[in-house]
Structures are given as structure tokens and as C-alpha cells.
Amino acid sequence: MVDIFDEIDEELRADRAKEILKRYGGLIIAAALLVVAAVAGWQAWRWYQAKQDMLAAQNFIAAMTLADSADAGSHKAAVADFNAIAGSAPADGYRTLARLRAAALDAQSGALPAALVLWTDVATDQDADPLLRDLATLLWAQHQIDTGDPSLLAARLKPLAAPDNAWRPLAEEQLALLDLRQGKTAAAKTRLTRLAQDAAAPVGVRGRAADLLARLGG
């Protein structure tokens, strides 16, 4: 009796399955095709992104090679290439690094206003890495520490001098130079003394702070 009931149950299940397939078979096949198409599309998009990333890397390396040349014409071509990468690279990292490198070349060639624009662009770009945004602010300040508006320079540098900021020692160094420019010798000596004794600061920063402090009679 058990076998008979089992057979009847199996036949009923088979009938229900046939009925479901007859009624919804088209929808099931369409859904399966959509899933396959979505997976294929995602894979194609990933392939395309990887290809674009590879192209950006190749272009960046080529621009770096031009930038390392001593020829002024090569520097101009490198700046143009970096600007192109900054405008077309799919990854934020390459876009940010390209702008920073173009700014450095502009500053090196005497085109400081163009460099300042690029550093400001990076510093205010919320998609850029915070570490690189702060670096852009630091470079912006460094290159006009003798000529820029003291209050604006101090406002930009002080957040970088926070204890948890990676650029703190370099920001403190620039703030000390800014103090000296404004005749605030005592404040500058305090900063320089702190830097010279800061074991966490780079050796170069400590050395420059100690030398300047000695010249100031500190």
C-alpha cells in the first residue's frame, strides 16, 4: 500500500510540475536569460574597467618618463599628458596623482599660478584620498610661504599640524617659517624646538629645525 501511495504522490507532483511549466515556462526561461545576460554584462564591464585601468597606468608611466627628462619640451609634453590623464583616467588614484605631478612640473618650470590651481583642485576634491588632499594643501602653502596671505596660509596649515595628521612635522615647519616672516620669533623658536626634539618627525625636518634654531640663537 505504501508503494502505491508513493507512486500516486509522484504522479501528482509530476502533473503539478507539468502544469507549472505549461503556465509559467516562458517566464522562467525569460528570467533565466535575464540572469545570464546580467552576469555576462557585469563580466564585460569588469573587463572594460580593467582595460581602462591598464591604459591609464601605461599613460601615467609614459608621462613620468617624459617628466624625468631634462628637456624643457618634454616637461611641457608631460604636463599635457598628466592633464589628459587627470581628465580621463577611470580611477581616482591616477587622476589625483596626475594632477599632483603636473602641478610639480608647473612649479618647477616657473608656472606657479597653474600649479596653485591644480593643488587647490586636488585639496578640494572630495573623491581624492584624504592623505593626498592634505599633501596638495601642504604643497600649495610651501610654494607661497614667503609671498602668500599669512592669515590664509595659517588657516590652511593649522589643520595639517594636528597631532594625528601624517603631514604634521612638515606643516609645523612651514608654520615656523610663517612666524619668522611675520616677526614672531619667539613663536617660531617654540615650534622649531618642538620639531628638533620630535622623534616622530623625519630626520631631515629635525635637522633643518635644529639648524634654523641655532641661527636664531635658540
N, C-alpha and C positions, 0 to 999 in steps of 0.2 A: 504493500500500500504506500509505503514511503517513497518508493521509486516512481510510482505513478504520479503522486502529488508533485514530486520534484520535476518530472517531465512536463506536467501541466504548467507549473510555475515558470519553467524555462521558456515554454512556448508563449506564455502570456508576455514575458519580458521581451522576447523576440518580436512579437506583434507590436508591442508598445514602441520598441526601437524603430521598427519599420514605419510606423505611423509618424513618429517624430521626424525621421529623416525625410519622409514624403512631404511633411508640412513645413519643416524648417531647414531642409537640406541646403537650399540656395543661400540662406542667411549664414549658415555655418561655414559654407565654402567661402563666401564673401568675407566673413570675419577672419578666416584663416589667411586669405590672400592679403588682407589689410595688415595683419601682423607681420607676414613675410615682407611686404613692401616697406613697412616701417623699420624693420630690422635692417633691410638692405639699404634704405635711405640713411639710417644712422651710421652704418659702416662706411658708406660713401662719403658722408660729411666728415667723419673722423679721418678718412684717407686724405680728403681735400685739406683739412686743417693741418695735418702732419706735413703735407707737401708745401703748404704756405709757410709753416714754421721753418722748414728746411730752407726754403728760398730766402726767408728773412735772415737766417743765420749766415747763409752764403754771402748775401749782400752786405751784411754787417762786417764780416771778416774782410771782404774786399775793400770796404771803406776804411777799415782800420789799417790795412796795408798801405793805402794811399796816404792816410794821415801820418804814418810813420816815415814817409818820405821827406827829405829835406827841401824838396822843390815847392815853391810857393803855389805854383799852378796846381800841383797835386793836392795841396791843402784846400784850395778852393773847390776842387772836384770832390774831395772827401766831404766837405761841408754840405755840398749839394746832395751827395749820396745819403748822408746821415739825415738830412731833412726829408728826403724821399722816403727813407725807412720809417722815420717818425710819423709820416702821414699814411703809410700803407701797411706796416707790419701788423699781423693779426694778434700778436701777444703784447701785453702792456710792457713787459720787461724790455723787449727790443726797442719799443717806441721811446721809453724813458731813457735808456742808455744812449740811444742815438742822439736825443736832444742834448744830453749832458756832454757827449763827445763833440757835437757840433758847437756847443757853447764854448768849450775849452779851446777849440781851434779858432773860433772867432776872437776870443780874448787874446790868444797868442799872436794873432795877426793884427791886433790893434782895433778890431771891430767890437769894442766893448759894449756899445749900446745894443747891438744884436745879441751878444752873449747874455746881457742882463735880461733881455726879453725872454730868451729861452730858459734861463734859470728860474725866472718868475713863473713861466708856463709850467715847468715841472713842479715847482714848490706848491702851486695851487691846484694841481691835478689830483683829484681825489681817487682816481683809478691807479695812480702810481704807488709804488711801495713807499711806506712812511719813511723808511731809512733813506731812500733816495730823494724824497721830498725835502727832508731836513738837510741832506747834503747840498741840494740845489740852493737852499736858503743860505747855508754857510758860505758857499762859493760866491753867491750874489753879494754878501756882505764883505767878504775878504777883498774882492776886487774894487771896492769903493770905500774902504775903511778910512782913507785919507781925504776923501772928497765928498762922500755922501752926507745926507742929513743925519746928524748924530742921534737925534731922537728916534728916527725911523730905523736906523741901524741897530740901536739898542733894543728897540721893540722886537725886531726880528731875531736878534741873537739871544736874548734872555731865555726864551723857551728852550733853546738848544743847550743852555747851560744848566738845565735841570739835572739833578743827581742821576736820574735813570736814563738820560739821553746818551746814545752812543757817541755823539759828537761833542760831548761836554767839554773835554780839555781844549779842543780847538776853538770852541765858542768862547770859553773863558779867556783864551789867549787874545782873540780879537777884541773882546770887551776891555781887556787891559790896555791894548793899543788905542782903543777909542777913548779910554780915560786919560791916557797921556796926551792925546790930541786936544782934549778939552782942558788940559792943565790940572787934571785931578790926579796928581802924582801919588798922594797917599793911598787913594783907592786902587791905583794901578799897582803899587807895591804890594798891597794886601793880596790882590789876585795873583800876582807873579810869585809871591812867597808860597801861597797855597799850591800853585801849579808845580813849582820846583820841588815841593815835598810830596807831591801826589804820586804814590807808587803805581796807581792805576793809569796814569797818563803815559802816552808814548814817550820813549826816551828822547826823541827829538824835541818834543814840546817842553819837557822838563829842562833840557839843556838850554833851549832858547830863553826860557823864563829865567833861569839862573844867570845867564849872561847879561840879559837886559837888566835884571835886578842889580847885578854888580855894577853896571854902568850908571845906574841911578843912585848908587851908594847904599843899597839896601842890604 
